[in-house]
């Protein structure tokens, strides 16, 4: 719509505008709104009192006023929101899997290193956390080989989760405390890395699971 090029957008072409408009990600479809989900409650947020794009975008001033619901429909945001919510559930399933492994194997009874490592994973810059993951795990998290219909985001996420579960099940069973600890941290790092793609605060998520683990008797 005649918007000046933004240095932060790699897909903007000064001669034609957005190069991926039809397939633009959810963040672009929602802009300038933010989306926050807590439990089943979804809230749409707007930072500041002034609406962006009014200065330098004369086309925007001529657009009709819309409710948030009308805006979301017009932007075709439903599929992206469904995928985001589905990936949030996968993130929580992975993190809970790390917790179950910690508690059910007896690792929580005396180990004092796993929880501090979870906390450090949450505090890491995203690039550093990604670098801590084995290459095949990182590929599976970020570029899974899935043939599901891209128009069905729920099926895609379900297939992705099955791949992650199958990959974890194929790992050799840990036969030592350090091995169990590494497995717990691998799963938690995977949850945090995947969660960042949905906008989750990695530090807060790690602290949450550290707190839950402590409530169930884990040390550290």
C-alpha angles and dihedrals in degrees: 000000000000094000115163114252115272119219090216095059116080092185098061116109113193091214099048109013121228111019095199101037098137091048098034115147125253094261089060093046092051097044124156088022126076123212124220125184124192112175105314094335116102120193128187115214136196122196117224133359097269121078112231124235096037093109111064094008107086091170091065093060090060096052120107121255113260137192116237090254092052091047092052092050091049091051093049090234098152098089093047092048091050091051092047092052092046091052090049088058091049090051091053092046091054093048091048088050089057089050093049091050090050094050104034097049094053091245090124093060098075110355115109100176105066098069094048087051091051089052092050090050089055092050096048122106109256093251092052092049090050090050089055091063121085112256095247091050092050091050091050091051097046109025107024117179100239127156096194118132105275088215089066105064095175092057090047093052092046091052090047092052091050090053091051092048092048092049092051091047090053093059117104114261110260111249099189142042093255089050093051090046092051091049092051091050093046091055093045092048089051091052092049093046093049091043092057088065088063093047097259118159100243094200093052092046093051091048090050093056092043087055093048090048091052091049087057094051104271117146132221 
